Amino acid sequence: MRPLTIGIIREGKTPPDLRVTLTPKKCVEAETLFPGLRIVVQESPVRSFKDQEYRDLGIEVRPEVSDCDILLGVKEVPPDKLIPNKTYMFFSHTVKKQPANRELLRQVLKKNITLIDYELLTNEQDERIVAFGRWAGIVGAYNGLLTYGRKHNLYELKPAYQCIDMEDMQEEFFKVKKLPPIKMAVTGSGRVAQGAVEVLDKMGIRRVSVYDYLYLDFHEPVYTQLRSSDYNRRRDGRVWDTPDFHRNPQEYESTFGAFLPVTDLLLACAYWHPAAPKLFSEADTQRPDFRINTIADITCDMNGSVPTTKRSTSIQDPAFDYNPQTGELEPPYSSPTNITVMAVDNLPCELPRNASRDFGRQLLDNVFPYLVSDKPEPIIERATIAAGGKLTQRYAYLADYVAD
């Protein structure tokens, strides 16, 4: 490989993100695995891994990293912080034409920047190869149980963001043994859902089949994991076909109504497409048999699969109440007849050290061999939104998004 310097940039969004792309140990590993690679870290007063932790392992830390060949961050770089003529890699949140980041992409093009987006790094099967999803599920499930405990005055879990790491958070798990025999539904089968299931299993909550969940009563808290086929069906009555569901979600309708009378806590972890059915309607929340009283919307799509998610929440103030009678939002835990919703949109930030270690592992294993290569690599090319001041062919559809 050619000599290459990668700079780990300071996160510039407000509030600042505490995660980092490479931990100190991962920086050392990267330099060992790829001779000719050098890693430099920009000073940061807020990063969960302190500057001194990098210095202690011999990694250079300095105020500026503008001379590096590639700059790695986590969240969107503020447009005024972008350095012209550089190659950046971060989550840009632009490919769905998100209004908040329109100016960011405009400045990327104006400043002749090459932008590689983590979200677009995929293998030949079109599966993502780096993601924080597992940690969204882990923290989201924990927050769901925290919210349920607060709503019903059962216990007080220490918020995840106040825990040193996941091991510290697990010390709180014993408190959920005070749960009554409630039923919890986890939607989805991807990274996010698997993270949520991981927490429920470690808490000792019993997993049951979908059939038993629907039709049996239990003397202990239980959960079930629902795949898309468990709560959707084709409108025309044809047999379920998962690839077809992903290709033509508009041809399907929700059957989640069967779960509304038996579910107390919903952990929404499934990816949702705007053309896909919602789990239920706002009108459904007024049904006499609507039993869900707490929702952890871990996917956090505004007006998405969970129609009561009218806004996102913050780490420090994670919940709000939805009043089924008025459709209005109220302060959390206002009334026992309200539905309490946890909708934090940056859940992995609550366990930044664990999430950073996991993400760095994925980067080193799945991305760096191609990123540092001397020749063009399809994995990198597929994830490159802009190069040389222009949108790449794959993302040319964003032209109207960035037009003045």
LOBAVO-58706 format. One record per residue (C-alpha): chain; residue number from 1; residue in three letters; x, y, z. Coordinates in steps of 0.001 Angstrom, whole numbers, plus 500000, padded with zeros to 6 digits. Layout:
@ch A; i NUM; aa ALA; east X; north Y; up Z;
...
//
This chain:
@ch A; i 1; aa MET; east 500000; north 500000; up 500000;
@ch A; i 2; aa ARG; east 500985; north 503616; up 499459;
@ch A; i 3; aa PRO; east 502045; north 505763; up 502455;
@ch A; i 4; aa LEU; east 498823; north 507149; up 503885;
@ch A; i 5; aa THR; east 497877; north 509360; up 506819;
@ch A; i 6; aa ILE; east 494398; north 509155; up 508322;
@ch A; i 7; aa GLY; east 493158; north 511872; up 510650;
@ch A; i 8; aa ILE; east 490521; north 511238; up 513328;
@ch A; i 9; aa ILE; east 488650; north 514544; up 513462;
@ch A; i 10; aa ARG; east 487036; north 516246; up 516434;
@ch A; i 11; aa GLU; east 483238; north 515920; up 516346;
@ch A; i 12; aa GLY; east 481752; north 519322; up 515574;
@ch A; i 13; aa LYS; east 477991; north 518878; up 515929;
@ch A; i 14; aa THR; east 476090; north 520366; up 518860;
@ch A; i 15; aa PRO; east 475543; north 518629; up 521185;
@ch A; i 16; aa PRO; east 478864; north 516907; up 520496;
@ch A; i 17; aa ASP; east 478987; north 513173; up 519816;
@ch A; i 18; aa LEU; east 481190; north 511275; up 522274;
@ch A; i 19; aa ARG; east 481886; north 508364; up 519917;
@ch A; i 20; aa VAL; east 485023; north 507940; up 517832;
@ch A; i 21; aa THR; east 485755; north 505910; up 514712;
@ch A; i 22; aa LEU; east 488923; north 504316; up 516103;
@ch A; i 23; aa THR; east 489790; north 503802; up 519763;
@ch A; i 24; aa PRO; east 493418; north 504128; up 520879;
@ch A; i 25; aa LYS; east 494009; north 500355; up 520675;
@ch A; i 26; aa LYS; east 492370; north 500187; up 517234;
@ch A; i 27; aa CYS; east 494703; north 502960; up 516010;
@ch A; i 28; aa VAL; east 497705; north 500900; up 517091;
@ch A; i 29; aa GLU; east 496222; north 497808; up 515462;
@ch A; i 30; aa ALA; east 495575; north 499675; up 512209;
@ch A; i 31; aa GLU; east 499169; north 500910; up 511991;
@ch A; i 32; aa THR; east 500412; north 497386; up 512706;
@ch A; i 33; aa LEU; east 498146; north 495694; up 510163;
@ch A; i 34; aa PHE; east 498774; north 498162; up 507358;
@ch A; i 35; aa PRO; east 502464; north 499143; up 507002;
@ch A; i 36; aa GLY; east 502726; north 502643; up 505619;
@ch A; i 37; aa LEU; east 499571; north 503772; up 507408;
@ch A; i 38; aa ARG; east 499828; north 506508; up 510034;
@ch A; i 39; aa ILE; east 496989; north 507697; up 512249;
@ch A; i 40; aa VAL; east 496792; north 511182; up 513737;
@ch A; i 41; aa VAL; east 494086; north 512266; up 516194;
@ch A; i 42; aa GLN; east 492695; north 515780; up 516515;
@ch A; i 43; aa GLU; east 492466; north 517087; up 520054;
@ch A; i 44; aa SER; east 488977; north 516875; up 521566;
@ch A; i 45; aa PRO; east 487752; north 517898; up 525025;
@ch A; i 46; aa VAL; east 484585; north 515777; up 524817;
@ch A; i 47; aa ARG; east 485526; north 512471; up 523171;
@ch A; i 48; aa SER; east 484809; north 509420; up 525372;
@ch A; i 49; aa PHE; east 488394; north 508266; up 524805;
@ch A; i 50; aa LYS; east 490592; north 511046; up 526147;
@ch A; i 51; aa ASP; east 493519; north 512542; up 524244;
@ch A; i 52; aa GLN; east 495928; north 511139; up 526808;
@ch A; i 53; aa GLU; east 494674; north 507593; up 526172;
@ch A; i 54; aa TYR; east 495869; north 507944; up 522581;
@ch A; i 55; aa ARG; east 499156; north 509542; up 523588;
@ch A; i 56; aa ASP; east 499792; north 506765; up 526104;
@ch A; i 57; aa LEU; east 499825; north 504277; up 523208;
@ch A; i 58; aa GLY; east 502098; north 506398; up 521050;
@ch A; i 59; aa ILE; east 499422; north 507905; up 518771;
@ch A; i 60; aa GLU; east 500062; north 511518; up 517822;
@ch A; i 61; aa VAL; east 497405; north 513961; up 519032;
@ch A; i 62; aa ARG; east 497437; north 517568; up 517820;
@ch A; i 63; aa PRO; east 495153; north 520579; up 517306;
@ch A; i 64; aa GLU; east 494849; north 520237; up 513517;
@ch A; i 65; aa VAL; east 494774; north 517297; up 511107;
@ch A; i 66; aa SER; east 494287; north 519215; up 507861;
@ch A; i 67; aa ASP; east 497451; north 517751; up 506331;
@ch A; i 68; aa CYS; east 496098; north 514172; up 506517;
@ch A; i 69; aa ASP; east 495047; north 512308; up 503369;
@ch A; i 70; aa ILE; east 491717; north 510995; up 504690;
@ch A; i 71; aa LEU; east 489654; north 512461; up 507530;
@ch A; i 72; aa LEU; east 487367; north 510186; up 509563;
@ch A; i 73; aa GLY; east 484500; north 511399; up 511735;
@ch A; i 74; aa VAL; east 481269; north 509937; up 513038;
@ch A; i 75; aa LYS; east 478481; north 512485; up 512579;
@ch A; i 76; aa GLU; east 477974; north 515190; up 509966;
@ch A; i 77; aa VAL; east 480774; north 517759; up 509779;
@ch A; i 78; aa PRO; east 479446; north 521326; up 510109;
@ch A; i 79; aa PRO; east 479697; north 522892; up 506619;
@ch A; i 80; aa ASP; east 481951; north 525713; up 507796;
@ch A; i 81; aa LYS; east 484412; north 523168; up 509247;
@ch A; i 82; aa LEU; east 484920; north 521293; up 505964;
@ch A; i 83; aa ILE; east 488472; north 521556; up 504618;
@ch A; i 84; aa PRO; east 488620; north 522007; up 500820;
@ch A; i 85; aa ASN; east 490112; north 519323; up 498550;
@ch A; i 86; aa LYS; east 490020; north 516601; up 501217;
@ch A; i 87; aa THR; east 488586; north 513097; up 501404;
@ch A; i 88; aa TYR; east 486113; north 512644; up 504266;
@ch A; i 89; aa MET; east 484327; north 509621; up 505654;
@ch A; i 90; aa PHE; east 481348; north 510115; up 508003;
@ch A; i 91; aa PHE; east 477590; north 509601; up 508293;
@ch A; i 92; aa SER; east 476336; north 512445; up 506080;
@ch A; i 93; aa HIS; east 472583; north 511687; up 506174;
@ch A; i 94; aa THR; east 472112; north 513191; up 502719;
@ch A; i 95; aa VAL; east 471170; north 510308; up 500415;
@ch A; i 96; aa LYS; east 467486; north 510512; up 501388;
@ch A; i 97; aa LYS; east 467561; north 514256; up 500661;
@ch A; i 98; aa GLN; east 467339; north 515138; up 504337;
@ch A; i 99; aa PRO; east 466580; north 518906; up 504446;
@ch A; i 100; aa ALA; east 468853; north 519566; up 507434;
@ch A; i 101; aa ASN; east 471957; north 518456; up 505517;
@ch A; i 102; aa ARG; east 471330; north 520029; up 502141;
@ch A; i 103; aa GLU; east 473855; north 522795; up 502777;
@ch A; i 104; aa LEU; east 476405; north 520237; up 503952;
@ch A; i 105; aa LEU; east 476343; north 518440; up 500601;
@ch A; i 106; aa ARG; east 476381; north 521741; up 498742;
@ch A; i 107; aa GLN; east 479574; north 522732; up 500542;
@ch A; i 108; aa VAL; east 481107; north 519304; up 499902;
@ch A; i 109; aa LEU; east 480680; north 519928; up 496175;
@ch A; i 110; aa LYS; east 481713; north 523570; up 496348;
@ch A; i 111; aa LYS; east 484909; north 522723; up 498251;
@ch A; i 112; aa ASN; east 485916; north 519894; up 495899;
@ch A; i 113; aa ILE; east 485624; north 517276; up 498638;
@ch A; i 114; aa THR; east 485425; north 513521; up 498180;
@ch A; i 115; aa LEU; east 482720; north 512202; up 500517;
@ch A; i 116; aa ILE; east 482468; north 508540; up 501519;
@ch A; i 117; aa ASP; east 479442; north 507656; up 503651;
@ch A; i 118; aa TYR; east 479578; north 504790; up 506182;
@ch A; i 119; aa GLU; east 475894; north 504080; up 505657;
@ch A; i 120; aa LEU; east 476579; north 503205; up 502009;
@ch A; i 121; aa LEU; east 479437; north 500781; up 502628;
@ch A; i 122; aa THR; east 478002; north 497444; up 501530;
@ch A; i 123; aa ASN; east 479185; north 494023; up 500428;
@ch A; i 124; aa GLU; east 478222; north 492314; up 497183;
@ch A; i 125; aa GLN; east 474946; north 491154; up 498756;
@ch A; i 126; aa ASP; east 474092; north 494819; up 499411;
@ch A; i 127; aa GLU; east 474416; north 494291; up 503184;
@ch A; i 128; aa ARG; east 475886; north 497063; up 505299;
@ch A; i 129; aa ILE; east 479349; north 496291; up 506638;
@ch A; i 130; aa VAL; east 479706; north 498994; up 509309;
@ch A; i 131; aa ALA; east 476955; north 500223; up 511614;
@ch A; i 132; aa PHE; east 476090; north 501252; up 515159;
@ch A; i 133; aa GLY; east 472743; north 499422; up 514982;
@ch A; i 134; aa ARG; east 473500; north 496792; up 517591;
@ch A; i 135; aa TRP; east 474175; north 499507; up 520157;
@ch A; i 136; aa ALA; east 470977; north 501343; up 519257;
@ch A; i 137; aa GLY; east 469147; north 498103; up 520072;
@ch A; i 138; aa ILE; east 471057; north 497492; up 523283;
@ch A; i 139; aa VAL; east 470491; north 500982; up 524676;
@ch A; i 140; aa GLY; east 466968; north 501189; up 523237;
@ch A; i 141; aa ALA; east 465797; north 498021; up 524974;
@ch A; i 142; aa TYR; east 467365; north 499185; up 528234;
@ch A; i 143; aa ASN; east 465655; north 502577; up 527860;
@ch A; i 144; aa GLY; east 462370; north 500835; up 527112;
@ch A; i 145; aa LEU; east 462557; north 498919; up 530402;
@ch A; i 146; aa LEU; east 463710; north 502078; up 532196;
@ch A; i 147; aa THR; east 460696; north 503969; up 530818;
@ch A; i 148; aa TYR; east 458276; north 501185; up 531747;
@ch A; i 149; aa GLY; east 459689; north 501083; up 535280;
@ch A; i 150; aa ARG; east 459311; north 504822; up 535711;
@ch A; i 151; aa LYS; east 455787; north 504869; up 534284;
@ch A; i 152; aa HIS; east 454575; north 502222; up 536731;
@ch A; i 153; aa ASN; east 456775; north 503198; up 539692;
@ch A; i 154; aa LEU; east 458386; north 499749; up 539744;
@ch A; i 155; aa TYR; east 462089; north 500622; up 539863;
@ch A; i 156; aa GLU; east 464614; north 503300; up 538857;
@ch A; i 157; aa LEU; east 467327; north 502217; up 536426;
@ch A; i 158; aa LYS; east 470409; north 504394; up 536152;
@ch A; i 159; aa PRO; east 470270; north 505980; up 532679;
@ch A; i 160; aa ALA; east 472638; north 504307; up 530231;
@ch A; i 161; aa TYR; east 474505; north 507553; up 529536;
@ch A; i 162; aa GLN; east 475408; north 507756; up 533232;
@ch A; i 163; aa CYS; east 476980; north 504296; up 533089;
@ch A; i 164; aa ILE; east 480707; north 503973; up 532445;
@ch A; i 165; aa ASP; east 480145; north 501209; up 529886;
@ch A; i 166; aa MET; east 477873; north 498261; up 529161;
@ch A; i 167; aa GLU; east 479328; north 496224; up 532015;
@ch A; i 168; aa ASP; east 478334; north 499012; up 534392;
@ch A; i 169; aa MET; east 474881; north 499146; up 532815;
@ch A; i 170; aa GLN; east 474436; north 495403; up 533315;
@ch A; i 171; aa GLU; east 474794; north 495913; up 537056;
@ch A; i 172; aa GLU; east 471326; north 497488; up 536877;
@ch A; i 173; aa PHE; east 469659; north 494512; up 535200;
@ch A; i 174; aa PHE; east 468670; north 492832; up 538481;
@ch A; i 175; aa LYS; east 466131; north 495596; up 539127;
@ch A; i 176; aa VAL; east 463854; north 494452; up 536306;
@ch A; i 177; aa LYS; east 463075; north 491337; up 538338;
@ch A; i 178; aa LYS; east 460359; north 493542; up 539833;
@ch A; i 179; aa LEU; east 458479; north 493392; up 536512;
@ch A; i 180; aa PRO; east 454949; north 491969; up 536611;
@ch A; i 181; aa PRO; east 453991; north 489302; up 534021;
@ch A; i 182; aa ILE; east 453894; north 491706; up 531079;
@ch A; i 183; aa LYS; east 454348; north 490899; up 527386;
@ch A; i 184; aa MET; east 456950; north 492647; up 525213;
@ch A; i 185; aa ALA; east 457102; north 492597; up 521415;
@ch A; i 186; aa VAL; east 460364; north 493222; up 519536;
@ch A; i 187; aa THR; east 459900; north 494023; up 515843;
@ch A; i 188; aa GLY; east 462655; north 493282; up 513333;
@ch A; i 189; aa SER; east 465463; north 490804; up 512750;
@ch A; i 190; aa GLY; east 468456; north 492990; up 511905;
@ch A; i 191; aa ARG; east 471303; north 494408; up 513987;
@ch A; i 192; aa VAL; east 469034; north 496711; up 515999;
@ch A; i 193; aa ALA; east 466602; north 493966; up 516956;
@ch A; i 194; aa GLN; east 469420; north 491566; up 517802;
@ch A; i 195; aa GLY; east 470895; north 494179; up 520142;
@ch A; i 196; aa ALA; east 467540; north 494541; up 521891;
@ch A; i 197; aa VAL; east 467126; north 490760; up 522206;
@ch A; i 198; aa GLU; east 470643; north 490536; up 523635;
@ch A; i 199; aa VAL; east 469641; north 492808; up 526516;
@ch A; i 200; aa LEU; east 466332; north 491055; up 527204;
@ch A; i 201; aa ASP; east 468101; north 487694; up 527305;
@ch A; i 202; aa LYS; east 470778; north 488977; up 529681;
@ch A; i 203; aa MET; east 468054; north 490395; up 531899;
@ch A; i 204; aa GLY; east 466651; north 486871; up 532159;
@ch A; i 205; aa ILE; east 463363; north 487681; up 530422;
@ch A; i 206; aa ARG; east 461847; north 484568; up 528876;
@ch A; i 207; aa ARG; east 461483; north 484358; up 525103;
@ch A; i 208; aa VAL; east 458321; north 482707; up 523763;
@ch A; i 209; aa SER; east 457009; north 481774; up 520326;
@ch A; i 210; aa VAL; east 454708; north 484140; up 518454;
@ch A; i 211; aa TYR; east 451829; north 481677; up 518860;
@ch A; i 212; aa ASP; east 452297; north 481330; up 522622;
@ch A; i 213; aa TYR; east 452670; north 485116; up 522934;
@ch A; i 214; aa LEU; east 449332; north 485655; up 521202;
@ch A; i 215; aa TYR; east 447300; north 482925; up 522859;
@ch A; i 216; aa LEU; east 448789; north 481966; up 526227;
@ch A; i 217; aa ASP; east 448990; north 483738; up 529581;
@ch A; i 218; aa PHE; east 452174; north 483681; up 531663;
@ch A; i 219; aa HIS; east 453093; north 484189; up 535305;
@ch A; i 220; aa GLU; east 456329; north 485988; up 534390;
@ch A; i 221; aa PRO; east 457390; north 488708; up 531955;
@ch A; i 222; aa VAL; east 457962; north 487373; up 528431;
@ch A; i 223; aa TYR; east 458928; north 488677; up 525026;
@ch A; i 224; aa THR; east 458655; north 487571; up 521427;
@ch A; i 225; aa GLN; east 460579; north 488662; up 518345;
@ch A; i 226; aa LEU; east 458472; north 489480; up 515299;
@ch A; i 227; aa ARG; east 459718; north 489238; up 511733;
@ch A; i 228; aa SER; east 458029; north 491202; up 508961;
@ch A; i 229; aa SER; east 455935; north 488165; up 507994;
@ch A; i 230; aa ASP; east 454511; north 488001; up 511527;
@ch A; i 231; aa TYR; east 452755; north 491367; up 511252;
@ch A; i 232; aa ASN; east 452283; north 492042; up 507514;
@ch A; i 233; aa ARG; east 450515; north 490305; up 504634;
@ch A; i 234; aa ARG; east 449945; north 490886; up 500942;
@ch A; i 235; aa ARG; east 446766; north 492808; up 500200;
@ch A; i 236; aa ASP; east 445818; north 490379; up 497427;
@ch A; i 237; aa GLY; east 446117; north 487339; up 499694;
@ch A; i 238; aa ARG; east 449122; north 485824; up 497923;
@ch A; i 239; aa VAL; east 451677; north 483877; up 499932;
@ch A; i 240; aa TRP; east 454318; north 485843; up 501884;
@ch A; i 241; aa ASP; east 457553; north 486587; up 500033;
@ch A; i 242; aa THR; east 460253; north 488502; up 501914;
@ch A; i 243; aa PRO; east 462195; north 489805; up 498867;
@ch A; i 244; aa ASP; east 458909; north 490975; up 497355;
@ch A; i 245; aa PHE; east 457985; north 492763; up 500592;
@ch A; i 246; aa HIS; east 461240; north 494716; up 500442;
@ch A; i 247; aa ARG; east 460748; north 495487; up 496732;
@ch A; i 248; aa ASN; east 457040; north 496337; up 496891;
@ch A; i 249; aa PRO; east 456100; north 497320; up 500453;
@ch A; i 250; aa GLN; east 453076; north 499227; up 499147;
@ch A; i 251; aa GLU; east 451468; north 495895; up 498198;
@ch A; i 252; aa TYR; east 451261; north 494852; up 501848;
@ch A; i 253; aa GLU; east 449096; north 495694; up 504848;
@ch A; i 254; aa SER; east 449687; north 495446; up 508582;
@ch A; i 255; aa THR; east 448316; north 492599; up 510679;
@ch A; i 256; aa PHE; east 449844; north 494027; up 513854;
@ch A; i 257; aa GLY; east 446321; north 494525; up 515149;
@ch A; i 258; aa ALA; east 446467; north 490977; up 516509;
@ch A; i 259; aa PHE; east 449241; north 492037; up 518889;
@ch A; i 260; aa LEU; east 447596; north 495217; up 520189;
@ch A; i 261; aa PRO; east 445381; north 493483; up 522797;
@ch A; i 262; aa VAL; east 448217; north 491377; up 524260;
@ch A; i 263; aa THR; east 451269; north 493692; up 524238;
@ch A; i 264; aa ASP; east 452267; north 495948; up 527133;
@ch A; i 265; aa LEU; east 455671; north 497174; up 525940;
@ch A; i 266; aa LEU; east 456605; north 497582; up 522271;
@ch A; i 267; aa LEU; east 460269; north 497677; up 521231;
@ch A; i 268; aa ALA; east 460211; north 498910; up 517624;
@ch A; i 269; aa CYS; east 463467; north 497853; up 515967;
@ch A; i 270; aa ALA; east 462485; north 497081; up 512366;
@ch A; i 271; aa TYR; east 463702; north 499126; up 509417;
@ch A; i 272; aa TRP; east 460723; north 500958; up 507904;
@ch A; i 273; aa HIS; east 460173; north 502187; up 504346;
@ch A; i 274; aa PRO; east 457746; north 505121; up 503844;
@ch A; i 275; aa ALA; east 455696; north 502966; up 501438;
@ch A; i 276; aa ALA; east 455363; north 500163; up 504001;
@ch A; i 277; aa PRO; east 452365; north 499801; up 506324;
@ch A; i 278; aa LYS; east 452430; north 501419; up 509750;
@ch A; i 279; aa LEU; east 452145; north 499061; up 512705;
@ch A; i 280; aa PHE; east 448859; north 500631; up 513765;
@ch A; i 281; aa SER; east 446952; north 503891; up 513363;
@ch A; i 282; aa GLU; east 446334; north 506708; up 515801;
@ch A; i 283; aa ALA; east 442677; north 505700; up 515738;
@ch A; i 284; aa ASP; east 443696; north 502221; up 516924;
@ch A; i 285; aa THR; east 445039; north 503729; up 520152;
@ch A; i 286; aa GLN; east 441439; north 504525; up 521132;
@ch A; i 287; aa ARG; east 440333; north 500907; up 520773;
@ch A; i 288; aa PRO; east 439143; north 499456; up 524108;
@ch A; i 289; aa ASP; east 441490; north 496496; up 523626;
@ch A; i 290; aa PHE; east 444578; north 498596; up 522803;
@ch A; i 291; aa ARG; east 446898; north 497446; up 525602;
@ch A; i 292; aa ILE; east 450289; north 498974; up 524729;
@ch A; i 293; aa ASN; east 451136; north 501622; up 527302;
@ch A; i 294; aa THR; east 454891; north 502032; up 526725;
@ch A; i 295; aa ILE; east 456762; north 502217; up 523409;
@ch A; i 296; aa ALA; east 460501; north 502290; up 522824;
@ch A; i 297; aa ASP; east 460684; north 503524; up 519233;
@ch A; i 298; aa ILE; east 464285; north 502526; up 518681;
@ch A; i 299; aa THR; east 464115; north 503158; up 514923;
@ch A; i 300; aa CYS; east 462752; north 506634; up 515674;
@ch A; i 301; aa ASP; east 461127; north 507461; up 512334;
@ch A; i 302; aa MET; east 459021; north 510594; up 512671;
@ch A; i 303; aa ASN; east 455436; north 509660; up 511779;
@ch A; i 304; aa GLY; east 456817; north 506328; up 510613;
@ch A; i 305; aa SER; east 455959; north 502768; up 511602;
@ch A; i 306; aa VAL; east 454909; north 503998; up 515062;
@ch A; i 307; aa PRO; east 452412; north 506835; up 514445;
@ch A; i 308; aa THR; east 452601; north 508092; up 518041;
@ch A; i 309; aa THR; east 456250; north 509119; up 517480;
@ch A; i 310; aa LYS; east 455561; north 512755; up 516703;
@ch A; i 311; aa ARG; east 459030; north 513932; up 517652;
@ch A; i 312; aa SER; east 462390; north 512602; up 518730;
@ch A; i 313; aa THR; east 463681; north 512966; up 522273;
@ch A; i 314; aa SER; east 467044; north 513678; up 523853;
@ch A; i 315; aa ILE; east 469303; north 511473; up 525941;
@ch A; i 316; aa GLN; east 468699; north 513632; up 529018;
@ch A; i 317; aa ASP; east 464924; north 513865; up 528439;
@ch A; i 318; aa PRO; east 464095; north 510580; up 526711;
@ch A; i 319; aa ALA; east 460304; north 510250; up 526890;
@ch A; i 320; aa PHE; east 456986; north 511948; up 526279;
@ch A; i 321; aa ASP; east 453339; north 510939; up 526637;
@ch A; i 322; aa TYR; east 450864; north 510542; up 523783;
@ch A; i 323; aa ASN; east 447248; north 511161; up 524774;
@ch A; i 324; aa PRO; east 445086; north 508729; up 522768;
@ch A; i 325; aa GLN; east 441922; north 510789; up 523329;
@ch A; i 326; aa THR; east 443322; north 514082; up 521993;
@ch A; i 327; aa GLY; east 446259; north 512958; up 519877;
@ch A; i 328; aa GLU; east 448353; north 515541; up 521699;
@ch A; i 329; aa LEU; east 451782; north 515139; up 523286;
@ch A; i 330; aa GLU; east 452091; north 515680; up 527032;
@ch A; i 331; aa PRO; east 454908; north 515514; up 529603;
@ch A; i 332; aa PRO; east 456052; north 511943; up 530318;
@ch A; i 333; aa TYR; east 454167; north 509930; up 532935;
@ch A; i 334; aa SER; east 451337; north 512505; up 532997;
@ch A; i 335; aa SER; east 448512; north 509982; up 533093;
@ch A; i 336; aa PRO; east 448231; north 506202; up 533365;
@ch A; i 337; aa THR; east 445905; north 506223; up 530326;
@ch A; i 338; aa ASN; east 448531; north 507884; up 528128;
@ch A; i 339; aa ILE; east 451035; north 505982; up 525991;
@ch A; i 340; aa THR; east 454583; north 506785; up 527075;
@ch A; i 341; aa VAL; east 457043; north 506919; up 524159;
@ch A; i 342; aa MET; east 460852; north 506755; up 524303;
@ch A; i 343; aa ALA; east 462214; north 508129; up 521007;
@ch A; i 344; aa VAL; east 465894; north 509010; up 521491;
@ch A; i 345; aa ASP; east 467402; north 509341; up 518005;
@ch A; i 346; aa ASN; east 471088; north 508859; up 518910;
@ch A; i 347; aa LEU; east 470971; north 505885; up 521272;
@ch A; i 348; aa PRO; east 474525; north 504533; up 520657;
@ch A; i 349; aa CYS; east 475868; north 507808; up 522099;
@ch A; i 350; aa GLU; east 474759; north 506635; up 525542;
@ch A; i 351; aa LEU; east 477446; north 503923; up 525589;
@ch A; i 352; aa PRO; east 480071; north 505666; up 523467;
@ch A; i 353; aa ARG; east 483098; north 503616; up 524514;
@ch A; i 354; aa ASN; east 481472; north 500257; up 523765;
@ch A; i 355; aa ALA; east 479915; north 501511; up 520532;
@ch A; i 356; aa SER; east 483250; north 502964; up 519397;
@ch A; i 357; aa ARG; east 485126; north 499718; up 520047;
@ch A; i 358; aa ASP; east 482576; north 497749; up 518037;
@ch A; i 359; aa PHE; east 482536; north 500234; up 515164;
@ch A; i 360; aa GLY; east 486344; north 500329; up 514982;
@ch A; i 361; aa ARG; east 486435; north 496541; up 514779;
@ch A; i 362; aa GLN; east 484093; north 496636; up 511784;
@ch A; i 363; aa LEU; east 486138; north 499369; up 510117;
@ch A; i 364; aa LEU; east 489424; north 497498; up 510458;
@ch A; i 365; aa ASP; east 487996; north 494179; up 509304;
@ch A; i 366; aa ASN; east 485608; north 495272; up 506571;
@ch A; i 367; aa VAL; east 486702; north 498675; up 505246;
@ch A; i 368; aa PHE; east 490366; north 499491; up 505830;
@ch A; i 369; aa PRO; east 491728; north 496775; up 503499;
@ch A; i 370; aa TYR; east 489902; north 498567; up 500659;
@ch A; i 371; aa LEU; east 490339; north 502133; up 501917;
@ch A; i 372; aa VAL; east 494141; north 501890; up 501956;
@ch A; i 373; aa SER; east 494366; north 499958; up 498676;
@ch A; i 374; aa ASP; east 496397; north 501297; up 495756;
@ch A; i 375; aa LYS; east 493655; north 500435; up 493257;
@ch A; i 376; aa PRO; east 489986; north 501445; up 492948;
@ch A; i 377; aa GLU; east 487761; north 499273; up 495122;
@ch A; i 378; aa PRO; east 484032; north 498737; up 494398;
@ch A; i 379; aa ILE; east 483176; north 498799; up 498126;
@ch A; i 380; aa ILE; east 484589; north 502311; up 498436;
@ch A; i 381; aa GLU; east 483262; north 503483; up 495076;
@ch A; i 382; aa ARG; east 479700; north 502410; up 495937;
@ch A; i 383; aa ALA; east 479846; north 504521; up 499105;
@ch A; i 384; aa THR; east 481335; north 507632; up 497475;
@ch A; i 385; aa ILE; east 478643; north 510296; up 497126;
@ch A; i 386; aa ALA; east 480859; north 513025; up 495694;
@ch A; i 387; aa ALA; east 484317; north 513227; up 494139;
@ch A; i 388; aa GLY; east 486188; north 516079; up 492499;
@ch A; i 389; aa GLY; east 483435; north 518587; up 493179;
@ch A; i 390; aa LYS; east 480736; north 516497; up 491482;
@ch A; i 391; aa LEU; east 478152; north 513917; up 492480;
@ch A; i 392; aa THR; east 479146; north 510421; up 491422;
@ch A; i 393; aa GLN; east 476919; north 508657; up 488900;
@ch A; i 394; aa ARG; east 475286; north 506471; up 491542;
@ch A; i 395; aa TYR; east 474117; north 509561; up 493464;
@ch A; i 396; aa ALA; east 473355; north 511845; up 490526;
@ch A; i 397; aa TYR; east 469707; north 511826; up 491657;
@ch A; i 398; aa LEU; east 470735; north 514279; up 494402;
@ch A; i 399; aa ALA; east 471344; north 517028; up 491801;
@ch A; i 400; aa ASP; east 467984; north 518711; up 492428;
@ch A; i 401; aa TYR; east 468553; north 518418; up 496201;
@ch A; i 402; aa VAL; east 471724; north 520522; up 496022;
@ch A; i 403; aa ALA; east 470568; north 522886; up 493260;
@ch A; i 404; aa ASP; east 470274; north 526548; up 494264;
//
